[in-house]
């Protein structure tokens, strides 16, 4: 039997804690929950025993939610970190970037809160295995969240966001400017005219798409896998962009909201981040996985599982989780080969990324005779979305 998930709630208002405890009482069979009224007490509880998820209010005396979750990120990086607050204080929100997996507004409907906690705790379980922990511990240093990305996030979170400022920030980085213009003018976006400046790119594609491109470009730049191990950075970049663009099209076909469509895109762009980590940090073992995949005619992620005890999806989800990217994005990356592990009901970025990855490769068959990826029809059937697949397939350019 799986142990109960441990969830810690932090709020300085006693009535709020009492309401949460009453609302979540039916989950006692699945979750072991603790309720404390300060950040200091929360850290003391975590020092005694680890928690899978922490849910904190934002405004609290002594130590606010941003300070608490930043401390939790440093001391207990594998704990999923959520903010539940009625005060969207802009300055505090920005302090949470990189340390908070999800920001929920009060009042939060009971079903929405339960669903979010289920997904967060399930994701925590999927990323908590001894092999992955051992693998990560062997890395001399983990990749960091790019400074340029954080600067753009800061601008986009301002009340009176100025697209010219966003374009100017990108333009300061000549290498980033060249790469963004190369990508946005590629066939993946199908724009009717050639863009020549970062401002034009931001204006035509939208700030969130550009933000996602900046993040993914910087992620790819942090790793330089050796070509001798059978790794093509160009091929992976093109594949990631194709999956991101296709996931975005699927999101739009579902009439998903702007935020969800943006998460579809960034999830697609970053879904193979773990390949970069494994290939650059463990080149010999990764070369062995590539060779084993070819010899046994199995998928690369299956060979990774045999060699490392974890897959690139596990590693990518772990890294993005440490960065505090939203739960839906981390879930899309971590579970894109195993979507049935998700507790989400209905269309999510995971749905878009899983399907997009399969559709992009649908017509591809490797020289070794390995068939293309298949969409998990059982997963789509459970969501009631299998009938949508033909429409999604028709969006592939």
C-alpha positions as CSV (number, residue, x, y, z in Angstrom):
1,X,0.0,0.0,0.0
2,X,1.3,3.4,-0.9
3,X,2.0,5.7,2.1
4,X,-0.3,8.7,2.5
5,X,0.7,11.9,0.9
6,X,1.8,14.5,3.5
7,X,0.4,18.0,3.0
8,X,1.2,21.1,5.1
9,X,-1.1,24.1,5.2
10,X,0.2,27.4,6.4
11,X,-2.1,30.4,7.2
12,X,-2.0,33.0,10.0
13,X,-5.8,33.2,10.1
14,X,-7.3,30.5,12.3
15,X,-10.7,30.6,10.6
16,X,-9.1,29.9,7.2
17,X,-7.2,26.9,8.6
18,X,-10.4,25.6,10.2
19,X,-12.3,26.0,7.0
20,X,-9.6,24.1,5.0
21,X,-9.5,21.3,7.6
22,X,-13.3,20.9,7.4
23,X,-13.3,21.1,3.6
24,X,-10.6,18.5,3.2
25,X,-11.7,16.1,5.9
26,X,-13.0,13.6,3.4
27,X,-9.4,13.3,2.0
28,X,-8.0,12.0,5.3
29,X,-7.9,8.5,3.9
30,X,-5.5,9.6,1.2
31,X,-3.6,12.5,2.8
32,X,-2.0,13.2,6.1
33,X,-2.5,16.9,6.7
34,X,-1.0,19.3,9.1
35,X,-2.2,22.9,9.7
36,X,0.1,25.6,11.2
37,X,-0.3,29.4,11.5
38,X,3.2,30.7,10.7
39,X,6.2,30.1,8.4
40,X,8.4,29.4,11.4
41,X,6.1,26.6,12.6
42,X,6.0,25.3,9.1
43,X,9.8,25.0,8.9
44,X,9.9,23.4,12.3
45,X,7.3,20.8,11.1
46,X,9.3,20.1,8.0
47,X,12.5,19.7,9.9
48,X,10.8,16.9,11.9
49,X,9.4,15.0,8.9
50,X,9.2,15.7,5.1
51,X,6.1,16.8,3.4
52,X,5.1,16.1,-0.2
53,X,3.2,19.4,-0.7
54,X,3.1,22.7,1.1
55,X,0.3,25.2,0.7
56,X,0.9,28.6,2.1
57,X,-0.9,31.9,2.4
58,X,0.9,34.9,1.0
59,X,0.6,37.7,3.5
60,X,1.6,36.5,7.0
61,X,3.4,38.4,9.8
62,X,7.1,37.5,10.5
63,X,7.7,35.4,7.4
64,X,5.4,35.8,4.4
65,X,4.5,33.1,1.9
66,X,7.2,34.1,-0.6
67,X,9.9,34.0,2.0
68,X,8.7,30.7,3.3
69,X,8.5,29.0,-0.1
70,X,11.9,30.3,-1.1
71,X,13.3,28.8,2.1
72,X,11.5,25.5,1.5
73,X,12.9,25.4,-2.1
74,X,16.4,25.6,-0.7
75,X,16.0,23.2,2.2
76,X,13.5,20.7,0.7
77,X,13.6,21.1,-3.1
78,X,11.5,18.0,-3.8
79,X,8.5,19.4,-1.9
80,X,5.8,20.7,-4.3
81,X,5.1,24.4,-3.4
82,X,1.7,26.2,-3.7
83,X,0.5,29.6,-2.8
84,X,-3.2,30.0,-1.8
85,X,-3.9,33.7,-1.3
86,X,-6.6,36.4,-1.6
87,X,-4.0,39.1,-2.2
88,X,-2.3,39.1,-5.6
89,X,0.3,41.5,-4.4
90,X,2.5,42.2,-7.5
91,X,5.8,42.5,-5.6
92,X,5.2,39.4,-3.6
93,X,4.1,37.4,-6.7
94,X,7.4,38.2,-8.4
95,X,9.3,37.1,-5.3
96,X,7.6,33.7,-5.8
97,X,8.8,33.2,-9.4
98,X,11.0,30.2,-9.4
99,X,10.0,28.9,-6.0
100,X,6.2,28.4,-6.4
101,X,4.7,25.7,-8.6
102,X,1.2,27.1,-8.6
103,X,-0.6,30.3,-7.4
104,X,-4.2,29.8,-6.4
105,X,-6.6,32.6,-5.6
106,X,-9.0,32.6,-2.6
107,X,-11.8,31.8,-2.6
108,X,-10.8,28.5,-4.3
109,X,-13.6,26.1,-5.0
110,X,-13.2,22.9,-3.0
111,X,-13.1,20.7,-6.1
112,X,-10.5,22.9,-7.7
113,X,-8.3,22.8,-4.6
114,X,-8.7,19.1,-4.2
115,X,-7.9,18.5,-7.9
116,X,-4.8,20.7,-7.7
117,X,-3.5,18.9,-4.6
118,X,-4.2,15.5,-6.2
119,X,-2.2,16.5,-9.3
120,X,0.6,18.0,-7.3
121,X,0.9,15.0,-4.9
122,X,0.7,12.5,-7.8
123,X,3.4,14.4,-9.7
124,X,5.5,14.4,-6.6
125,X,5.2,10.6,-6.5
126,X,6.1,10.2,-10.1
127,X,9.3,12.2,-9.6
128,X,10.2,10.5,-6.4
129,X,12.1,7.3,-7.1
130,X,15.5,6.3,-5.7
131,X,17.1,5.9,-9.1
132,X,16.2,9.5,-10.1
133,X,17.3,10.9,-6.8
134,X,20.6,9.0,-7.1
135,X,21.0,10.2,-10.7
136,X,20.4,13.9,-9.7
137,X,22.8,13.6,-6.8
138,X,25.6,12.7,-9.2
139,X,25.3,16.0,-11.0
140,X,28.0,18.5,-9.9
141,X,25.5,21.3,-10.5
142,X,21.9,21.6,-11.7
143,X,20.8,24.0,-14.4
144,X,19.5,27.4,-13.2
145,X,16.5,29.4,-14.2
146,X,17.7,31.9,-16.9
147,X,18.1,35.5,-15.8
148,X,16.7,36.9,-19.1
149,X,13.6,34.8,-18.6
150,X,13.1,36.1,-15.1
151,X,13.5,39.7,-16.4
152,X,10.9,39.2,-19.0
153,X,8.5,37.6,-16.5
154,X,9.0,40.6,-14.3
155,X,8.0,42.9,-17.1
156,X,5.0,40.8,-18.2
157,X,3.7,40.7,-14.6
158,X,3.6,44.5,-14.4
159,X,0.2,46.2,-14.5
160,X,1.1,48.3,-17.6
161,X,3.2,45.9,-19.6
162,X,5.0,47.6,-22.5
163,X,5.8,45.3,-25.4
164,X,8.5,47.7,-26.5
165,X,10.3,47.1,-23.2
166,X,10.1,43.4,-23.7
167,X,11.5,43.7,-27.2
168,X,14.3,46.0,-25.9
169,X,15.3,43.5,-23.2
170,X,15.6,40.7,-25.7
171,X,17.4,43.0,-28.2
172,X,20.2,43.5,-25.6
173,X,21.2,39.9,-26.0
174,X,22.4,39.6,-29.6
175,X,22.6,35.8,-29.5
176,X,19.1,35.5,-28.1
177,X,17.8,38.0,-30.7
178,X,19.3,36.0,-33.6
179,X,18.0,32.7,-32.3
180,X,14.4,34.0,-31.7
181,X,14.2,35.6,-35.2
182,X,15.5,32.4,-36.7
183,X,12.8,30.4,-35.0
184,X,9.9,32.7,-35.5
185,X,10.7,33.0,-39.2
186,X,10.9,29.3,-39.6
187,X,8.1,27.2,-41.2
188,X,6.8,26.1,-37.7
189,X,5.0,29.4,-37.2
190,X,3.9,30.0,-40.8
191,X,3.9,33.8,-40.5
192,X,2.9,35.7,-43.6
193,X,5.8,38.0,-43.4
194,X,9.4,38.0,-42.3
195,X,10.1,39.5,-38.9
196,X,13.3,41.5,-38.4
197,X,13.2,42.7,-34.7
198,X,12.4,41.3,-31.3
199,X,9.5,43.9,-31.0
200,X,7.9,42.6,-34.2
201,X,8.3,39.0,-32.8
202,X,6.6,39.9,-29.5
203,X,3.8,41.8,-31.3
204,X,3.0,39.0,-33.8
205,X,3.4,36.0,-31.5
206,X,2.4,37.5,-28.2
207,X,4.6,38.0,-25.1
208,X,3.9,34.6,-23.5
209,X,5.0,32.7,-26.6
210,X,8.2,34.8,-26.8
211,X,8.7,34.2,-23.0
212,X,8.5,30.5,-23.6
213,X,10.9,30.7,-26.5
214,X,13.4,32.6,-24.4
215,X,13.2,30.0,-21.7
216,X,13.6,27.0,-24.1
217,X,16.5,28.7,-26.0
218,X,18.3,29.4,-22.8
219,X,17.7,25.8,-21.6
220,X,19.2,24.4,-24.8
221,X,22.2,26.8,-24.5
222,X,23.0,25.5,-21.0
223,X,23.8,22.0,-22.3
224,X,26.3,21.0,-25.0
225,X,26.0,17.3,-25.6
226,X,28.7,15.7,-27.7
227,X,27.8,14.9,-31.3
228,X,29.9,11.7,-30.9
229,X,27.2,10.1,-28.7
230,X,24.7,10.2,-31.5
231,X,23.0,13.4,-30.3
232,X,21.9,16.2,-32.6
233,X,21.1,19.4,-30.8
234,X,19.7,20.8,-34.1
235,X,17.3,17.9,-34.5
236,X,16.1,18.1,-30.9
237,X,15.6,21.9,-31.2
238,X,13.5,21.4,-34.4
239,X,11.5,18.6,-32.9
240,X,10.8,20.5,-29.7
241,X,9.7,23.6,-31.6
242,X,7.4,21.4,-33.8
243,X,5.9,19.7,-30.7
244,X,5.4,23.1,-29.0
245,X,3.8,24.7,-32.0
246,X,1.5,21.6,-32.5
247,X,0.6,21.5,-28.8
248,X,-0.4,25.2,-29.1
249,X,-2.5,24.4,-32.2
250,X,-4.3,21.6,-30.3
251,X,-4.9,23.9,-27.4
252,X,-6.5,26.5,-29.7
253,X,-8.6,23.8,-31.4
254,X,-10.0,23.0,-28.0
255,X,-10.8,26.7,-27.4
256,X,-8.6,26.6,-24.3
257,X,-7.9,29.8,-22.5
258,X,-4.9,32.0,-23.3
259,X,-3.0,30.8,-20.2
260,X,-3.6,27.1,-20.9
261,X,-2.6,27.5,-24.6
262,X,0.7,29.2,-23.5
263,X,1.4,26.3,-21.1
264,X,0.8,23.9,-24.0
265,X,3.4,25.6,-26.0
266,X,6.1,25.8,-23.3
267,X,5.4,22.2,-22.2
268,X,5.9,21.1,-25.8
269,X,9.1,23.2,-26.2
270,X,10.6,21.7,-23.0
271,X,9.3,18.2,-23.1
272,X,12.7,16.7,-24.0
273,X,14.7,18.8,-21.6
274,X,15.8,15.6,-19.8
275,X,17.5,14.4,-22.9
276,X,19.8,17.5,-22.8
277,X,20.5,16.9,-19.1
278,X,21.3,13.2,-19.6
279,X,23.3,13.6,-22.8
280,X,25.5,16.4,-21.4
281,X,26.0,15.2,-17.8
282,X,26.3,11.5,-18.5
283,X,27.6,11.2,-22.1
284,X,28.9,7.6,-21.8
285,X,25.8,6.2,-20.3
286,X,23.6,8.1,-22.7
287,X,25.6,6.8,-25.7
288,X,25.0,3.3,-24.3
289,X,21.2,4.0,-24.1
290,X,21.2,5.2,-27.7
291,X,23.1,2.1,-28.8
292,X,20.8,-0.2,-26.8
293,X,17.7,1.5,-28.3
294,X,19.0,0.8,-31.8
295,X,20.1,-2.7,-31.1
296,X,17.0,-3.8,-29.3
297,X,14.7,-1.8,-31.5
298,X,13.1,-0.2,-28.4
299,X,12.2,3.4,-27.8
300,X,15.0,5.6,-26.3
301,X,13.1,6.3,-23.1
302,X,12.8,2.5,-22.5
303,X,16.6,2.2,-23.0
304,X,17.1,5.2,-20.6
305,X,15.0,3.4,-18.0
306,X,17.2,0.3,-18.3
307,X,20.5,2.3,-18.2
308,X,19.7,5.0,-15.7
309,X,16.7,3.7,-13.8
310,X,14.8,6.9,-14.9
311,X,13.8,8.4,-18.2
312,X,14.4,11.8,-19.8
313,X,10.8,12.7,-18.9
314,X,11.5,12.0,-15.2
315,X,14.7,14.1,-15.3
316,X,13.1,17.0,-17.3
317,X,10.1,17.1,-14.9
318,X,12.5,17.1,-11.9
319,X,14.5,20.0,-13.2
320,X,11.5,22.1,-14.2
321,X,9.9,21.3,-10.8
322,X,13.0,22.6,-9.0
323,X,12.6,25.8,-11.1
324,X,9.0,26.3,-9.9
325,X,7.4,26.1,-13.3
326,X,3.6,25.7,-13.1
327,X,2.3,22.2,-12.2
328,X,0.5,21.7,-15.5
329,X,3.8,22.4,-17.4
330,X,5.9,20.1,-15.1
331,X,3.2,17.4,-15.5
332,X,3.3,17.7,-19.3
333,X,7.0,17.2,-19.3
334,X,7.2,14.5,-16.7
335,X,4.3,12.4,-18.0
336,X,4.3,12.9,-21.7
337,X,5.1,9.2,-22.2
338,X,2.8,8.0,-19.5
339,X,-0.2,10.4,-19.4
340,X,-2.5,7.9,-17.5
341,X,-0.5,8.6,-14.3
342,X,-2.1,12.1,-14.2
343,X,-5.1,12.7,-11.9
344,X,-6.3,15.5,-14.1
345,X,-9.8,15.2,-15.6
346,X,-10.3,17.0,-18.9
347,X,-8.0,18.6,-21.4
348,X,-4.7,19.9,-20.0
349,X,-1.2,20.8,-21.4
350,X,-0.3,17.2,-20.8
351,X,-3.0,16.1,-23.2
352,X,-1.7,18.5,-25.8
353,X,1.9,17.7,-25.4
354,X,1.4,13.9,-25.4
355,X,-0.7,14.0,-28.5
356,X,1.5,16.6,-30.3
357,X,4.6,14.5,-29.7
358,X,2.9,11.5,-31.2
359,X,1.5,13.4,-34.2
360,X,4.7,15.1,-35.0
361,X,6.4,11.7,-35.2
362,X,3.5,9.9,-36.7
363,X,4.9,9.9,-40.2
364,X,8.4,9.2,-39.0
365,X,9.9,5.8,-38.8
366,X,13.5,5.4,-37.8
367,X,16.0,3.7,-40.0
368,X,16.2,0.9,-37.4
369,X,12.5,0.1,-38.1
370,X,11.1,1.4,-34.8
371,X,7.5,2.5,-35.4
372,X,6.4,6.0,-34.7
373,X,5.0,6.9,-31.3
374,X,1.3,6.1,-30.7
375,X,-1.3,8.2,-29.0
376,X,-2.5,6.6,-25.8
377,X,-6.1,6.0,-26.8
378,X,-7.0,4.6,-23.4
379,X,-6.0,7.9,-21.9
380,X,-8.0,10.0,-24.3
381,X,-11.0,7.6,-23.9
382,X,-10.9,8.2,-20.1
383,X,-11.0,11.9,-20.7
384,X,-13.8,11.6,-23.3
385,X,-11.5,13.2,-25.9
386,X,-10.7,10.3,-28.3
387,X,-13.2,11.6,-30.8
388,X,-11.2,14.9,-31.0
389,X,-8.1,13.2,-32.3
390,X,-9.1,13.4,-36.0
391,X,-9.6,17.2,-35.6
392,X,-6.3,17.6,-33.9
393,X,-4.6,15.5,-36.6
394,X,-6.0,17.9,-39.2
395,X,-4.2,20.8,-37.6
396,X,-0.8,19.3,-38.3
397,X,0.8,21.4,-41.1
